[in-house]
Amino acid sequence: MTAVTRRLTLLAAAVVATVSFGLAEVAWACSCIRFSSAAEQFERSEAVFRGRVLRTQRTGRYQSVTTFEVVEGLKGRLGGRVRVFHGTETGGACGVIFRRGQVVAVTANLMQDGRWSTSSCSMPQFEWQEFRRVARGR
């Protein structure tokens, strides 16, 4: 094999690898469980609350922690403020972005280290009123 042929073969392999990796990344998507009802999602969540976003701080390249002022808590021991860890890359990484001042409904779970976490997959899939009805019926 000549030097030119060897270089062309390596170049072709690099192009194939690059294209394959790119396609795999595009095909990778956040795959979420769809809950059948607000009651099911409520039961599978350790915290259900509405909160005002006070601030979001990056904790890593694709990770952040958002501090909420709890406006209405339906489930979980939260106190007046709660910090929730989450990914920040949307799409395949299942991240979620919170905007300062926004009031949002959040469903979260405890991580092994005791910190709250959420993702686009665990965010509420139903209207807030439905979660209220479930909480009243407990």
C-alpha positions in Angstrom: 0.0 0.0 0.0 1.4 3.4 -1.0 1.7 6.3 1.4 -1.1 8.1 -0.6 -3.4 5.1 -0.4 -2.8 4.7 3.3 -3.6 8.4 3.9 -6.8 8.2 1.9 -7.8 5.1 3.8 -7.2 6.9 7.1 -9.0 10.0 5.9 -12.0 7.9 4.8 -12.1 6.1 8.2 -12.0 9.4 10.0 -14.9 10.8 7.9 -17.0 7.6 8.5 -16.3 7.8 12.3 -17.1 11.5 12.4 -20.4 11.1 10.5 -21.4 8.0 12.5 -20.7 9.7 15.8 -22.7 12.7 14.7 -25.6 10.6 13.6 -25.6 8.7 16.8 -25.6 11.9 18.8 -28.6 13.3 16.7 -30.5 10.0 17.2 -29.9 10.0 21.0 -32.9 11.6 22.5 -34.4 12.0 26.0 -36.8 9.1 26.4 -39.3 9.9 29.2 -41.8 7.7 30.9 -45.3 9.0 30.3 -47.4 8.9 33.5 -51.0 7.7 33.1 -52.4 10.3 35.5 -51.5 13.1 37.8 -52.1 10.7 40.7 -49.5 8.3 39.3 -46.9 11.1 38.9 -47.7 12.5 42.3 -47.2 9.1 43.9 -43.9 8.5 42.1 -42.5 12.0 43.1 -41.0 12.7 46.5 -41.7 16.5 46.1 -44.5 18.4 44.3 -44.5 22.1 44.6 -44.9 25.4 42.8 -41.9 27.8 43.3 -40.6 31.1 42.2 -37.1 30.9 40.6 -34.7 33.0 42.7 -31.5 32.0 41.0 -29.7 29.3 39.0 -26.1 28.5 39.4 -23.9 26.2 37.2 -22.4 23.4 39.1 -20.7 21.7 36.1 -20.6 21.9 32.4 -24.1 20.7 31.9 -25.4 20.8 35.5 -27.0 23.5 37.5 -28.8 24.1 40.8 -31.8 26.3 41.0 -33.1 27.9 44.2 -36.8 28.2 44.5 -39.0 30.1 46.9 -41.8 27.7 47.6 -45.1 29.3 46.7 -47.3 26.2 47.3 -46.1 22.8 48.5 -48.2 19.7 48.0 -45.7 17.0 48.9 -42.3 16.7 50.5 -40.4 18.4 53.3 -39.3 21.6 51.6 -39.3 24.6 53.9 -39.6 28.1 52.4 -36.7 27.6 50.0 -35.5 24.6 48.1 -32.5 23.9 45.9 -33.1 21.5 43.0 -30.3 20.1 40.9 -30.9 19.5 37.2 -29.2 19.2 33.8 -29.2 22.2 31.6 -28.9 20.7 28.2 -32.3 20.2 26.7 -33.2 17.5 24.1 -31.2 14.3 24.5 -29.7 15.3 27.8 -33.2 15.7 29.5 -32.2 19.1 31.0 -34.5 21.9 32.0 -34.0 25.6 32.0 -35.6 27.9 34.7 -35.8 31.6 34.3 -35.4 34.0 37.2 -38.7 35.3 38.6 -40.7 32.6 36.8 -43.3 30.6 39.0 -43.2 27.0 37.9 -44.6 23.6 39.1 -41.9 21.1 39.9 -41.9 17.5 40.7 -38.6 16.2 42.1 -36.9 13.3 43.8 -34.2 12.9 46.3 -30.8 11.7 45.1 -28.7 9.3 47.3 -26.9 12.2 48.8 -30.1 13.9 50.0 -30.2 16.6 47.4 -33.4 17.2 45.3 -33.2 16.7 41.6 -35.4 17.0 38.5 -35.2 16.7 34.7 -37.4 17.4 31.8 -38.7 13.8 32.2 -39.7 14.3 35.8 -41.3 17.7 35.4 -45.1 17.8 35.8 -47.0 16.3 32.9 -50.4 17.5 34.1 -52.1 20.7 35.1 -51.4 22.0 38.6 -55.1 21.8 39.5 -54.9 18.0 38.9 -52.1 17.7 41.4 -54.0 19.8 43.9 -57.0 17.4 43.6 -54.7 14.4 44.2 -53.1 16.0 47.3 -56.6 16.8 48.8 -57.7 13.2 48.3 -54.8 11.7 50.2 
